[in-house]
Amino acid sequence: MTDEPKKPVCYGVMDKVFPMGDDGLRHSPERCMACPHKTPCLRSALSTDPEADNVREERIDRAYTAGNLSFLARWSKKKSLAGKGKKRGA
């Protein structure tokens, strides 16, 4: 047997471990801060959950709105994300 603790039911579920806050940004809930699986859980959610592409688009849009990303860089990143979605069969 392994000494590794069992993963919780919410493991890797985007809406549970990285929900949208009232301020329009995503935050990890307080219950996740004490969890020993916090980092791998967030990584899993961002790499496997279909909602992860929306999170990446939100980041791109926020960077563009803040002036940290040019129009062409924004277009290129969004086009790249759209291409990845088609490859996955989404």
C-alpha positions as CSV (number, residue, x, y, z in Angstrom):
1,M,0.0,0.0,0.0
2,T,1.1,3.6,-0.5
3,D,1.3,6.3,2.2
4,E,-0.1,8.8,-0.3
5,P,-3.4,10.4,1.0
6,K,-6.5,9.6,-1.2
7,K,-7.4,12.4,-3.6
8,P,-10.6,14.3,-2.8
9,V,-13.7,14.1,-5.1
10,C,-13.1,17.7,-6.2
11,Y,-9.6,16.9,-7.5
12,G,-9.0,18.5,-10.9
13,V,-12.5,19.9,-11.3
14,M,-12.1,23.5,-12.5
15,D,-15.3,24.9,-11.0
16,K,-14.5,23.5,-7.6
17,V,-10.8,24.2,-7.3
18,F,-10.5,27.5,-9.3
19,P,-14.0,29.1,-9.4
20,M,-14.7,32.6,-10.8
21,G,-14.9,35.1,-8.0
22,D,-17.3,38.0,-7.5
23,D,-14.6,40.4,-8.9
24,G,-14.4,38.5,-12.2
25,L,-11.1,36.8,-11.4
26,R,-10.5,33.2,-10.5
27,H,-9.5,32.3,-6.9
28,S,-8.7,29.1,-5.1
29,P,-11.2,28.6,-2.3
30,E,-10.0,28.6,1.4
31,R,-10.7,24.9,1.7
32,C,-8.1,24.2,-1.0
33,M,-5.3,26.1,0.7
34,A,-4.8,23.5,3.4
35,C,-5.2,20.5,1.0
36,P,-1.9,18.6,0.3
37,H,-3.0,18.1,-3.3
38,K,-3.5,21.8,-4.1
39,T,-0.7,22.3,-6.6
40,P,-1.1,19.0,-8.6
41,C,-4.9,19.4,-8.4
42,L,-4.8,22.9,-10.0
43,R,-2.3,21.7,-12.7
44,S,-4.6,18.8,-13.4
45,A,-7.6,21.1,-13.7
46,L,-5.7,23.4,-16.1
47,S,-4.5,20.6,-18.3
48,T,-7.5,18.3,-18.5
49,D,-10.7,20.2,-17.9
50,P,-12.4,21.6,-21.0
51,E,-13.0,24.8,-19.1
52,A,-9.2,25.3,-19.0
53,D,-9.2,26.9,-22.5
54,N,-11.6,29.5,-21.3
55,V,-9.3,30.3,-18.4
56,R,-6.4,30.8,-20.8
57,E,-8.6,33.1,-23.0
58,E,-9.5,35.1,-19.9
59,R,-5.9,35.6,-19.1
60,I,-5.1,36.8,-22.7
61,D,-8.1,39.2,-22.7
62,R,-7.1,40.6,-19.3
63,A,-3.5,41.2,-20.5
64,Y,-4.7,42.9,-23.7
65,T,-7.2,45.1,-21.8
66,A,-4.4,46.1,-19.4
67,G,-2.1,47.0,-22.3
68,N,0.4,44.2,-21.6
69,L,-0.3,42.5,-24.9
70,S,-0.5,43.9,-28.4
71,F,-3.4,43.2,-30.8
72,L,-1.3,40.9,-32.9
73,A,0.1,39.0,-29.9
74,R,-3.5,38.6,-28.6
75,W,-4.7,37.4,-32.0
76,S,-1.8,34.9,-32.3
77,K,-2.4,33.5,-28.8
78,K,-6.2,33.1,-29.4
79,K,-5.6,31.5,-32.8
80,S,-3.2,29.0,-31.2
81,L,-5.7,28.2,-28.5
82,A,-8.4,27.6,-31.1
83,G,-6.1,25.3,-33.0
84,K,-5.4,23.2,-29.9
85,G,-9.1,22.9,-29.4
86,K,-9.7,21.5,-32.8
87,K,-6.8,19.0,-32.4
88,R,-8.5,17.7,-29.2
89,G,-11.8,17.2,-31.0
90,A,-13.6,20.0,-29.1
